[in-house]
Amino acid sequence: QVQLVESGGGLVQAGGSLRLSCAASGSISSINAMGWYRQAPGKERELVAAMSSRDSTYYADSAKGRFTISRDNAKNTLYLQMNSLKPEDTAMYYCAGGTVIFEYDYWGQGTQVTVSS
């Protein structure tokens, strides 16, 4: 089994920055690809950013130029640096991991990001 625990969410003013972290533990050898998703109230969950086993990165149009996904393999941690935050970025952010990118087997509990105008 794999456990994913997100942290770093909070309340920030528009234009501010946050860095989310996702710490992985357990059978992490089964994780090759990871990603960040978000879900706002009343909306479907959507992809924010993803990273493949070869460190290729993918971003939603809404995240391009503002968010950066990265990982530290030595710490088994995935990050999402979010800059120039907007009120529409307000959502619960979830970390996901699995063998194949976009087909994730494991999910964290989420961390709330709230951007005030």
C-alpha positions in Angstrom: 0.0 0.0 0.0 0.9 3.6 -0.5 0.1 6.6 1.6 0.0 10.1 0.2 -0.2 13.1 2.6 -0.6 16.6 1.3 0.3 19.7 3.1 1.0 23.4 2.5 -2.5 24.6 1.7 -4.0 27.7 3.3 -5.5 31.1 2.8 -3.6 33.5 0.6 -4.5 36.8 -1.1 -4.8 37.0 -4.9 -1.3 37.4 -6.4 0.3 35.4 -3.6 2.1 32.1 -3.6 1.9 28.7 -2.0 3.9 25.5 -2.2 2.0 22.3 -1.8 3.8 19.1 -0.7 2.8 15.5 -1.0 4.8 13.0 1.1 4.7 9.4 -0.1 5.2 6.4 2.1 4.7 2.7 2.0 5.3 0.7 -1.2 6.5 3.7 -3.1 8.4 1.6 -5.6 5.0 1.1 -7.3 4.8 4.8 -8.0 6.3 6.0 -11.2 4.1 8.9 -12.0 2.4 11.5 -9.9 0.1 14.4 -10.3 -1.9 17.2 -8.7 -5.7 17.5 -9.1 -8.1 20.0 -7.6 -11.8 20.1 -7.0 -13.8 23.3 -6.3 -17.3 23.1 -4.7 -19.9 22.1 -7.2 -17.3 21.3 -9.8 -15.7 18.1 -11.1 -12.2 17.2 -10.1 -9.7 18.4 -12.7 -6.0 17.9 -13.5 -3.7 20.7 -12.5 -0.3 19.2 -13.3 1.4 15.9 -13.7 4.8 14.3 -13.9 5.7 11.1 -15.7 8.3 8.5 -14.7 10.8 10.2 -17.0 10.1 13.6 -15.4 8.0 14.9 -18.3 5.6 17.5 -17.1 2.1 18.4 -18.1 -0.1 21.3 -17.1 -3.6 22.4 -17.4 -4.0 25.6 -19.4 -5.1 27.3 -16.2 -1.8 26.4 -14.5 0.7 27.0 -17.3 3.1 29.8 -16.5 2.0 30.0 -12.9 2.4 26.6 -11.4 5.4 24.3 -11.3 5.4 20.6 -10.5 8.5 19.0 -9.2 9.7 16.1 -7.0 12.5 15.2 -4.6 13.1 11.4 -4.9 15.4 11.4 -1.9 12.5 12.7 0.2 9.8 10.8 -1.6 7.9 14.1 -1.9 6.1 15.8 -4.8 5.6 19.6 -4.9 3.4 22.1 -6.5 4.7 25.6 -6.5 1.8 28.0 -7.2 2.4 31.6 -8.0 0.2 34.5 -9.0 -2.7 32.8 -7.4 -6.3 33.8 -8.4 -9.6 33.4 -6.6 -10.6 30.8 -9.2 -7.7 28.6 -7.9 -9.6 28.1 -4.7 -10.2 24.4 -4.3 -9.2 21.2 -2.5 -6.0 20.0 -4.0 -5.2 16.3 -4.2 -2.0 14.4 -4.8 -2.2 11.3 -6.9 0.3 8.5 -7.7 0.5 5.3 -9.7 2.3 3.3 -12.2 1.0 5.1 -15.3 0.5 8.8 -15.6 -3.1 9.9 -15.6 -4.1 6.4 -14.3 -3.5 6.8 -10.6 -4.0 4.1 -8.0 -3.4 6.2 -4.9 -4.9 9.5 -3.7 -4.2 11.7 -0.8 -6.9 13.3 1.5 -6.3 16.7 0.0 -5.3 20.1 1.2 -7.5 23.2 1.0 -6.3 26.3 -0.9 -8.3 29.4 -0.6 -7.4 32.6 -2.5 -9.1 35.8 -1.4 -9.7 38.7 -3.8 
